[in-house]
Amino acid sequence: MDRDERNRVRAERYRDLSEKSAEKARNAYERSSKMSEAIPFGQPVHGAADRRYREKIWNTMGQSVKHTEKSEYWAEKASAVENNTSIYLDDDNAVEKLANKLKELERVQELMKSANKVIRSKKITELEKHDRLVELGLTESQVRKLFEPNCFGEIGFASCSITNNGANIRRVKQQLEKAKMLKNMQSKEYYIGDVKVVENYPKNRMQLFFDCKPDQSVRDELKKNGFRWSGYNGCWQSYLNYSSRLFIKKMSEKYGA
């Protein structure tokens, strides 16, 4: 499975957990409500048995609240996964995603600049400005908002919005070039002692394959240097970066490889 498929499966699992917790919350609420029917409204406590029964009602209602909170927690987790638009260099379709994102950012940049040019023009009327902005693809509400001065007294798209979007364009261009480079690079494999090291460029990962489970001290050292166990790949892995390469270099020197 690629990352998108794994995220879809993860979101479905979170949704399922949310629904199960919600069902438990409903059941606990119904039990508590039914238990409360045995006590007339306003009736005072009569003895220890009555007090224990009321505590049981209270605890059952508490279970309903607890399961409701769990349901909301899993629902938020599912929404976070579904709404995550981040693009990772190890995505199978990272190049395509980044290219599409760059295209959209450049479209927005051109739109903002063109809209500001129209708004600030002194050669056309307000009505003509409105019509040209609509022709650019802006909605009526967006056009009205552009003519409302911001906190700096400016109309149109704020200069900081254009500057920030330009910075995003440069950042995405860099990511795109790196994604293309990683996709075309061949992975490298070599051994340090009995450990197979794979510089997995298409996945942007430094991967360590051990013959058996490493000692606790080794695992602690791996975690300290940014490596995490990947059950999916059956190895310890980190991002391909300066830190992971430095760790491999030290590991190589230590074992004389």
Sequence and secondary structure as in RCSB ss.txt:
>XXXX:A:sequence
MDRDERNRVRAERYRDLSEKSAEKARNAYERSSKMSEAIPFGQPVHGAADRRYREKIWNTMGQSVKHTEKSEYWA
EKASAVENNTSIYLDDDNAVEKLANKLKELERVQELMKSANKVIRSKKITELEKHDRLVELGLTESQVRKLFEPN
CFGEIGFASCSITNNGANIRRVKQQLEKAKMLKNMQSKEYYIGDVKVVENYPKNRMQLFFDCKPDQSVRDELKKN
GFRWSGYNGCWQSYLNYSSRLFIKKMSEKYGA
>XXXX:A:secstr
  HHHHHHHHHHHHHHHHHHHHHHHHHHHHHHHHHHTTS TT    HHHHHHHHHHHHHHHHHHHHHHHHHHHHH
HHHHHHHT     TTSTTHHHHHHHHHHHHHHHHHHHHHHHHHHT SSS HHHHHHHHHHTT  HHHHHHHTS  
TTS  SS HHHHHHHHHHHHHHHHHHHHHHHHHHS  EEEEETTEEEEEETTTTEEEEE SS   HHHHHHHHHT
T EEETTTTEEEEESSHHHHHHHHHHHHHHT 
